[in-house]
Each structure stands twice: as C-alpha cells, then as structure tokens.
Amino acid sequence: MNPADQPILYLAITSKTLPLWTLDEYAETRIAQRISMVSGVAQVQVLGARNTPCMCKWIPSARVAANRNQ
C-alpha cells in the first residue's frame, strides 16, 4: 500500500429517520467490511462519525454557591 495513493471512492450515507450512531455502526460493520473484501482493495476508512462523549462534572459546592447568590 502506497500512502500517497488517492481514494477512488467516497461514499456518503445519510438518513432522515436513523440516528447518527446507527449510520456509523452500519458503515463500520456492513459497508466497510464488504468493500474491504473486494479484490485489490488495500484500505477502507470510515470517517465522520461523532464519537465524542458528553462529559459532565457535578460540583455540589458550585450549586450551593449559586443558590446563595440568588
């Protein structure tokens, strides 16, 4: 595989009814795996997934301080 090689196929999937995580899972488990089985395919990448978790930190003292200021 030559790192300078350019992709020959870009495939975009969208849905008005399915959530993004479902589309990502489908692209990873169904589409990418099947394309990688084609003779001559060196690499398949799935890009654009939103895998960033929502992180929340609870600080009880901040809530108490906020209530005092009201």
Backbone atoms as SQL, in Angstrom:
CREATE TABLE atoms (id INTEGER PRIMARY KEY, chain TEXT, resi INTEGER, resn TEXT, atom TEXT, x REAL, y REAL, z REAL);
INSERT INTO atoms VALUES
  (1, 'A', 1, 'MET', 'N', 0.847, -1.174, 0.000),
  (2, 'A', 1, 'MET', 'CA', 0.000, 0.000, 0.000),
  (3, 'A', 1, 'MET', 'C', 0.893, 1.237, 0.000),
  (4, 'A', 2, 'ASN', 'N', 0.630, 2.137, -0.894),
  (5, 'A', 2, 'ASN', 'CA', 1.375, 3.381, -1.006),
  (6, 'A', 2, 'ASN', 'C', 0.603, 4.484, -0.279),
  (7, 'A', 3, 'PRO', 'N', 1.198, 5.132, 0.728),
  (8, 'A', 3, 'PRO', 'CA', 0.476, 6.183, 1.456),
  (9, 'A', 3, 'PRO', 'C', 0.117, 7.386, 0.590),
  (10, 'A', 4, 'ALA', 'N', 0.771, 7.518, -0.552),
  (11, 'A', 4, 'ALA', 'CA', 0.480, 8.644, -1.443),
  (12, 'A', 4, 'ALA', 'C', -0.702, 8.355, -2.362),
  (13, 'A', 5, 'ASP', 'N', -1.189, 7.126, -2.375),
  (14, 'A', 5, 'ASP', 'CA', -2.339, 6.783, -3.218),
  (15, 'A', 5, 'ASP', 'C', -3.567, 7.568, -2.796),
  (16, 'A', 6, 'GLN', 'N', -4.343, 7.962, -3.768),
  (17, 'A', 6, 'GLN', 'CA', -5.572, 8.718, -3.521),
  (18, 'A', 6, 'GLN', 'C', -6.777, 7.774, -3.504),
  (19, 'A', 7, 'PRO', 'N', -7.797, 8.092, -2.717),
  (20, 'A', 7, 'PRO', 'CA', -9.011, 7.263, -2.721),
  (21, 'A', 7, 'PRO', 'C', -9.670, 7.255, -4.095),
  (22, 'A', 8, 'ILE', 'N', -10.280, 6.143, -4.435),
  (23, 'A', 8, 'ILE', 'CA', -11.005, 6.066, -5.703),
  (24, 'A', 8, 'ILE', 'C', -12.510, 6.084, -5.481),
  (25, 'A', 9, 'LEU', 'N', -12.944, 6.019, -4.227),
  (26, 'A', 9, 'LEU', 'CA', -14.375, 6.014, -3.935),
  (27, 'A', 9, 'LEU', 'C', -14.633, 6.744, -2.624),
  (28, 'A', 10, 'TYR', 'N', -15.544, 7.668, -2.659),
  (29, 'A', 10, 'TYR', 'CA', -16.073, 8.302, -1.450),
  (30, 'A', 10, 'TYR', 'C', -17.550, 7.956, -1.409),
  (31, 'A', 11, 'LEU', 'N', -18.011, 7.484, -0.276),
  (32, 'A', 11, 'LEU', 'CA', -19.410, 7.094, -0.140),
  (33, 'A', 11, 'LEU', 'C', -19.978, 7.808, 1.077),
  (34, 'A', 12, 'ALA', 'N', -21.063, 8.518, 0.890),
  (35, 'A', 12, 'ALA', 'CA', -21.727, 9.217, 1.994),
  (36, 'A', 12, 'ALA', 'C', -23.077, 8.564, 2.246),
  (37, 'A', 13, 'ILE', 'N', -23.376, 8.337, 3.516),
  (38, 'A', 13, 'ILE', 'CA', -24.688, 7.789, 3.863),
  (39, 'A', 13, 'ILE', 'C', -25.397, 8.784, 4.775),
  (40, 'A', 14, 'THR', 'N', -26.672, 8.954, 4.537),
  (41, 'A', 14, 'THR', 'CA', -27.497, 9.859, 5.325),
  (42, 'A', 14, 'THR', 'C', -28.844, 9.204, 5.579),
  (43, 'A', 15, 'SER', 'N', -29.540, 9.728, 6.554),
  (44, 'A', 15, 'SER', 'CA', -30.882, 9.233, 6.836),
  (45, 'A', 15, 'SER', 'C', -31.680, 10.326, 7.529),
  (46, 'A', 16, 'LYS', 'N', -32.943, 10.405, 7.168),
  (47, 'A', 16, 'LYS', 'CA', -33.849, 11.340, 7.843),
  (48, 'A', 16, 'LYS', 'C', -34.495, 10.699, 9.065),
  (49, 'A', 17, 'THR', 'N', -34.361, 9.373, 9.198),
  (50, 'A', 17, 'THR', 'CA', -35.037, 8.675, 10.285),
  (51, 'A', 17, 'THR', 'C', -34.096, 7.990, 11.268),
  (52, 'A', 18, 'LEU', 'N', -32.907, 7.567, 10.825),
  (53, 'A', 18, 'LEU', 'CA', -31.987, 6.845, 11.699),
  (54, 'A', 18, 'LEU', 'C', -31.047, 7.796, 12.418),
  (55, 'A', 19, 'PRO', 'N', -30.717, 7.505, 13.672),
  (56, 'A', 19, 'PRO', 'CA', -29.752, 8.342, 14.384),
  (57, 'A', 19, 'PRO', 'C', -28.334, 8.127, 13.834),
  (58, 'A', 20, 'LEU', 'N', -27.448, 9.087, 14.118),
  (59, 'A', 20, 'LEU', 'CA', -26.086, 9.027, 13.597),
  (60, 'A', 20, 'LEU', 'C', -25.337, 7.780, 14.050),
  (61, 'A', 21, 'TRP', 'N', -25.549, 7.355, 15.288),
  (62, 'A', 21, 'TRP', 'CA', -24.815, 6.180, 15.769),
  (63, 'A', 21, 'TRP', 'C', -25.205, 4.934, 14.992),
  (64, 'A', 22, 'THR', 'N', -26.440, 4.840, 14.551),
  (65, 'A', 22, 'THR', 'CA', -26.884, 3.695, 13.763),
  (66, 'A', 22, 'THR', 'C', -26.225, 3.714, 12.389),
  (67, 'A', 23, 'LEU', 'N', -26.157, 4.894, 11.773),
  (68, 'A', 23, 'LEU', 'CA', -25.494, 5.004, 10.472),
  (69, 'A', 23, 'LEU', 'C', -24.017, 4.651, 10.586),
  (70, 'A', 24, 'ASP', 'N', -23.374, 5.123, 11.645),
  (71, 'A', 24, 'ASP', 'CA', -21.961, 4.822, 11.843),
  (72, 'A', 24, 'ASP', 'C', -21.741, 3.321, 12.013),
  (73, 'A', 25, 'GLU', 'N', -22.570, 2.699, 12.827),
  (74, 'A', 25, 'GLU', 'CA', -22.455, 1.257, 13.047),
  (75, 'A', 25, 'GLU', 'C', -22.666, 0.488, 11.747),
  (76, 'A', 26, 'TYR', 'N', -23.646, 0.901, 10.959),
  (77, 'A', 26, 'TYR', 'CA', -23.911, 0.255, 9.681),
  (78, 'A', 26, 'TYR', 'C', -22.717, 0.409, 8.737),
  (79, 'A', 27, 'ALA', 'N', -22.140, 1.612, 8.690),
  (80, 'A', 27, 'ALA', 'CA', -20.988, 1.853, 7.818),
  (81, 'A', 27, 'ALA', 'C', -19.790, 1.008, 8.245),
  (82, 'A', 28, 'GLU', 'N', -19.572, 0.898, 9.551),
  (83, 'A', 28, 'GLU', 'CA', -18.433, 0.126, 10.064),
  (84, 'A', 28, 'GLU', 'C', -18.624, -1.375, 9.885),
  (85, 'A', 29, 'THR', 'N', -19.799, -1.880, 10.228),
  (86, 'A', 29, 'THR', 'CA', -19.999, -3.327, 10.270),
  (87, 'A', 29, 'THR', 'C', -20.458, -3.939, 8.949),
  (88, 'A', 30, 'ARG', 'N', -21.130, -3.182, 8.142),
  (89, 'A', 30, 'ARG', 'CA', -21.654, -3.753, 6.901),
  (90, 'A', 30, 'ARG', 'C', -20.895, -3.257, 5.670),
  (91, 'A', 31, 'ILE', 'N', -20.905, -1.959, 5.475),
  (92, 'A', 31, 'ILE', 'CA', -20.353, -1.404, 4.234),
  (93, 'A', 31, 'ILE', 'C', -18.841, -1.566, 4.169),
  (94, 'A', 32, 'ALA', 'N', -18.124, -1.094, 5.198),
  (95, 'A', 32, 'ALA', 'CA', -16.657, -1.137, 5.169),
  (96, 'A', 32, 'ALA', 'C', -16.136, -2.568, 5.090),
  (97, 'A', 33, 'GLN', 'N', -16.722, -3.465, 5.843),
  (98, 'A', 33, 'GLN', 'CA', -16.261, -4.852, 5.819),
  (99, 'A', 33, 'GLN', 'C', -16.448, -5.487, 4.454),
  (100, 'A', 34, 'ARG', 'N', -17.556, -5.198, 3.814),
  (101, 'A', 34, 'ARG', 'CA', -17.805, -5.792, 2.493),
  (102, 'A', 34, 'ARG', 'C', -16.915, -5.189, 1.420),
  (103, 'A', 35, 'ILE', 'N', -16.685, -3.882, 1.486),
  (104, 'A', 35, 'ILE', 'CA', -15.804, -3.250, 0.498),
  (105, 'A', 35, 'ILE', 'C', -14.381, -3.775, 0.674),
  (106, 'A', 36, 'SER', 'N', -13.955, -4.006, 1.919),
  (107, 'A', 36, 'SER', 'CA', -12.597, -4.492, 2.153),
  (108, 'A', 36, 'SER', 'C', -12.371, -5.896, 1.602),
  (109, 'A', 37, 'MET', 'N', -13.433, -6.648, 1.358),
  (110, 'A', 37, 'MET', 'CA', -13.316, -7.997, 0.801),
  (111, 'A', 37, 'MET', 'C', -13.124, -8.001, -0.708),
  (112, 'A', 38, 'VAL', 'N', -13.312, -6.872, -1.354),
  (113, 'A', 38, 'VAL', 'CA', -13.161, -6.798, -2.800),
  (114, 'A', 38, 'VAL', 'C', -11.685, -6.936, -3.148),
  (115, 'A', 39, 'SER', 'N', -11.389, -7.760, -4.131),
  (116, 'A', 39, 'SER', 'CA', -10.012, -7.971, -4.558),
  (117, 'A', 39, 'SER', 'C', -9.378, -6.658, -5.020),
  (118, 'A', 40, 'GLY', 'N', -8.194, -6.360, -4.506),
  (119, 'A', 40, 'GLY', 'CA', -7.479, -5.149, -4.895),
  (120, 'A', 40, 'GLY', 'C', -7.688, -3.976, -3.952),
  (121, 'A', 41, 'VAL', 'N', -8.616, -4.100, -3.018),
  (122, 'A', 41, 'VAL', 'CA', -8.848, -3.016, -2.052),
  (123, 'A', 41, 'VAL', 'C', -7.806, -3.141, -0.949),
  (124, 'A', 42, 'ALA', 'N', -7.027, -2.074, -0.754),
  (125, 'A', 42, 'ALA', 'CA', -5.961, -2.096, 0.245),
  (126, 'A', 42, 'ALA', 'C', -6.435, -1.594, 1.602),
  (127, 'A', 43, 'GLN', 'N', -7.320, -0.610, 1.603),
  (128, 'A', 43, 'GLN', 'CA', -7.725, 0.000, 2.870),
  (129, 'A', 43, 'GLN', 'C', -9.114, 0.614, 2.731),
  (130, 'A', 44, 'VAL', 'N', -9.890, 0.503, 3.802),
  (131, 'A', 44, 'VAL', 'CA', -11.211, 1.134, 3.881),
  (132, 'A', 44, 'VAL', 'C', -11.239, 1.928, 5.172),
  (133, 'A', 45, 'GLN', 'N', -11.640, 3.192, 5.085),
  (134, 'A', 45, 'GLN', 'CA', -11.752, 4.040, 6.268),
  (135, 'A', 45, 'GLN', 'C', -13.163, 4.585, 6.359),
  (136, 'A', 46, 'VAL', 'N', -13.698, 4.591, 7.567),
  (137, 'A', 46, 'VAL', 'CA', -14.996, 5.212, 7.833),
  (138, 'A', 46, 'VAL', 'C', -14.704, 6.492, 8.593),
  (139, 'A', 47, 'LEU', 'N', -15.091, 7.605, 8.021),
  (140, 'A', 47, 'LEU', 'CA', -14.801, 8.910, 8.605),
  (141, 'A', 47, 'LEU', 'C', -16.091, 9.653, 8.912),
  (142, 'A', 48, 'GLY', 'N', -16.002, 10.613, 9.807),
  (143, 'A', 48, 'GLY', 'CA', -17.122, 11.493, 10.070),
  (144, 'A', 48, 'GLY', 'C', -18.020, 11.085, 11.210),
  (145, 'A', 49, 'ALA', 'N', -17.708, 9.990, 11.860),
  (146, 'A', 49, 'ALA', 'CA', -18.546, 9.566, 12.976),
  (147, 'A', 49, 'ALA', 'C', -18.370, 10.506, 14.155),
  (148, 'A', 50, 'ARG', 'N', -19.426, 10.703, 14.888),
  (149, 'A', 50, 'ARG', 'CA', -19.377, 11.537, 16.092),
  (150, 'A', 50, 'ARG', 'C', -19.267, 10.618, 17.293),
  (151, 'A', 51, 'ASN', 'N', -18.059, 10.399, 17.723),
  (152, 'A', 51, 'ASN', 'CA', -17.834, 9.508, 18.862),
  (153, 'A', 51, 'ASN', 'C', -17.396, 10.266, 20.106),
  (154, 'A', 52, 'THR', 'N', -17.744, 11.522, 20.181),
  (155, 'A', 52, 'THR', 'CA', -17.335, 12.305, 21.340),
  (156, 'A', 52, 'THR', 'C', -18.378, 12.174, 22.436),
  (157, 'A', 53, 'PRO', 'N', -17.970, 11.663, 23.578),
  (158, 'A', 53, 'PRO', 'CA', -18.933, 11.523, 24.671),
  (159, 'A', 53, 'PRO', 'C', -19.220, 12.863, 25.327),
  (160, 'A', 54, 'CYS', 'N', -20.352, 12.944, 25.932),
  (161, 'A', 54, 'CYS', 'CA', -20.709, 14.135, 26.697),
  (162, 'A', 54, 'CYS', 'C', -20.201, 13.926, 28.112),
  (163, 'A', 55, 'MET', 'N', -19.323, 14.810, 28.553),
  (164, 'A', 55, 'MET', 'CA', -18.771, 14.694, 29.902),
  (165, 'A', 55, 'MET', 'C', -19.368, 15.783, 30.783),
  (166, 'A', 56, 'CYS', 'N', -19.887, 15.374, 31.895),
  (167, 'A', 56, 'CYS', 'CA', -20.471, 16.318, 32.846),
  (168, 'A', 56, 'CYS', 'C', -19.781, 16.115, 34.189),
  (169, 'A', 57, 'LYS', 'N', -19.517, 17.203, 34.848),
  (170, 'A', 57, 'LYS', 'CA', -18.895, 17.139, 36.167),
  (171, 'A', 57, 'LYS', 'C', -19.806, 17.844, 37.155),
  (172, 'A', 58, 'TRP', 'N', -20.166, 17.133, 38.194),
  (173, 'A', 58, 'TRP', 'CA', -21.060, 17.692, 39.196),
  (174, 'A', 58, 'TRP', 'C', -20.221, 18.206, 40.348),
  (175, 'A', 59, 'ILE', 'N', -20.387, 19.477, 40.636),
  (176, 'A', 59, 'ILE', 'CA', -19.658, 20.105, 41.739),
  (177, 'A', 59, 'ILE', 'C', -20.701, 20.655, 42.705),
  (178, 'A', 60, 'PRO', 'N', -20.977, 19.920, 43.784),
  (179, 'A', 60, 'PRO', 'CA', -22.024, 20.348, 44.730),
  (180, 'A', 60, 'PRO', 'C', -21.777, 21.735, 45.303),
  (181, 'A', 61, 'SER', 'N', -20.526, 22.065, 45.599),
  (182, 'A', 61, 'SER', 'CA', -20.238, 23.381, 46.195),
  (183, 'A', 61, 'SER', 'C', -20.595, 24.513, 45.237),
  (184, 'A', 62, 'ALA', 'N', -20.483, 24.284, 43.932),
  (185, 'A', 62, 'ALA', 'CA', -20.836, 25.318, 42.954),
  (186, 'A', 62, 'ALA', 'C', -22.331, 25.574, 42.975),
  (187, 'A', 63, 'ARG', 'N', -23.128, 24.535, 43.168),
  (188, 'A', 63, 'ARG', 'CA', -24.579, 24.715, 43.229),
  (189, 'A', 63, 'ARG', 'C', -24.978, 25.470, 44.489),
  (190, 'A', 64, 'VAL', 'N', -24.343, 25.126, 45.592),
  (191, 'A', 64, 'VAL', 'CA', -24.629, 25.822, 46.840),
  (192, 'A', 64, 'VAL', 'C', -24.280, 27.287, 46.707),
  (193, 'A', 65, 'ALA', 'N', -23.129, 27.581, 46.102),
  (194, 'A', 65, 'ALA', 'CA', -22.711, 28.976, 45.905),
  (195, 'A', 65, 'ALA', 'C', -23.673, 29.705, 44.984),
  (196, 'A', 66, 'ALA', 'N', -24.178, 29.034, 43.949),
  (197, 'A', 66, 'ALA', 'CA', -25.115, 29.661, 43.023),
  (198, 'A', 66, 'ALA', 'C', -26.420, 29.992, 43.721),
  (199, 'A', 67, 'ASN', 'N', -26.883, 29.115, 44.619),
  (200, 'A', 67, 'ASN', 'CA', -28.127, 29.371, 45.348),
  (201, 'A', 67, 'ASN', 'C', -27.983, 30.539, 46.327),
  (202, 'A', 68, 'ARG', 'N', -26.799, 30.722, 46.863),
  (203, 'A', 68, 'ARG', 'CA', -26.563, 31.833, 47.803),
  (204, 'A', 68, 'ARG', 'C', -26.617, 33.166, 47.097),
  (205, 'A', 69, 'ASN', 'N', -26.267, 33.192, 45.804),
  (206, 'A', 69, 'ASN', 'CA', -26.222, 34.444, 45.059),
  (207, 'A', 69, 'ASN', 'C', -27.587, 34.885, 44.553),
  (208, 'A', 70, 'GLN', 'N', -28.599, 34.083, 44.764),
  (209, 'A', 70, 'GLN', 'CA', -29.930, 34.432, 44.238),
  (210, 'A', 70, 'GLN', 'C', -30.702, 35.243, 45.243);
